[in-house]
């Protein structure tokens, strides 16, 4: 049974507000449950945030309960799974783990339910993605696998795609500095080391430019909080949709950062595991892409 296609929005607004009208007479509590379950897709991408923007012409669909495949029930695709590791393609708007304001709907909670239903144990968190960053997120299936991956985390190849405002001053380059998180939770860069600062290294390549935006691939050698966002903003090219670090435009209606590729040595077999998450359509439409 196919997904239920909803009429296109006729005005800009929040997704939840529009769903309350499009799914009437369904009550508000049930609509929020449908949205939280990951069954709602906007332009082909699963969305869970109630404040996700919708615009005239957007394609919105709801996966039906009985017929929805695992990816629709989870709200994300499982890119790789074996006895030691699980790699998922996290949608934007979904937290990796719980916070004080959201404890029930996270990638960890959804994956825990998926594994428990199949009697496959529980996941272990290896790393995190920002809530509004999409793409590849790695979990372990055992504590031993988690520890092995985290111990060798800097050896894991991590490649991101970002749509930025403007164009970097060079077609490619290396950004290396020290990042410190302030009490306001913003991360700031310094050229000199300090007791609080953590060394951060990013390598970037400009892939395309058009209409005042550029598509940049960023390979990170370290995994610091907000590293890519701070580094690109430091070039004078903040990630679109990232008002925290200076962006003034939001053409895709989301933070335009995507964890594209991930490659690592399997913690048990030693074999190379490589994953890739398709570049989301809303980002591709802004600046092109693979």
Buried (B, 14 or more C-beta within 10 A) or exposed (E): EEBEEBEEBEEEBBBBEBBBEBBEEEEEEEBBEBBBBBBBBBBEBBBBBBEBBBBEEBEBBBBEEEEBEEBBBBBBBBBBBEEBBBBBBBBBBBBBEEEEEBEEBBBBBBBBEBBEEEEEEEBBBBBBBBBBBBBBBBBBBBEEBBBBBBEEBEEBEBBBBBBBBBBBEEEEEEBBBBBBBEEEEEBBBEEEEEEEBBEBBBBBBBBBBEEEBBBBBBBBBBBBBBBBBBBBBBBEBBBBBBEBBBBEBBBBBBBBBBBBBBBBBBBBEEEEBEBBBBBBBBBBEBBBBE
